């Protein structure tokens, strides 16, 4: 069965990025694709910041990434780039940590001024880690994502369409890699 790891690089407990990541995991599950979420902020900070890739928690996260066929990398944009928390995690991966994988980059931010952060900040790192196919990403404004009771997300319809289009491109890339029959 095809598997996806959805990584949320937000340091915030009340993260819109984590809401979007969870929403994508649910969308994949509805399509019959096994997906799970990894919140980098839940990894041990001391080990993460010290670069201890041999830490059991860091090793488990890296192993989950290694076994996934597809990866969603989601981050809020701060100061025109992805979070330092996400960078700390990505730095602990081997140089070929994304080799052979389809990757969907997703970013959230407060202003359209951050729109290009996916292409100019995140995409080069994902490519440097050997991603086979970094599909067209999706940027969502913070105001487009609302937290509902129970931790679910409501995404404004026009933003939801863009997000689902990006997810379709990602699923297509997974389909090519794994031979998965795509159901819409």
Secondary structure, 3 states (H helix, E strand, C coil): CCEEEEEECCCCCCCHHHHHHHHHHHHHHHCCCEEEEEEHHHCCHHHHHHCCCCCHHHHHHHHHHHHCCEEEEEEECECCECCHHHHHHHHCCCCCCCECCEEEEEEEECCHHHCCHHHHHHHHHHHHCCECEEEEEEEEEHHHEEECHHHCEEECHHHHHHHHHHHHHHHHHHHHHHCCCCCC
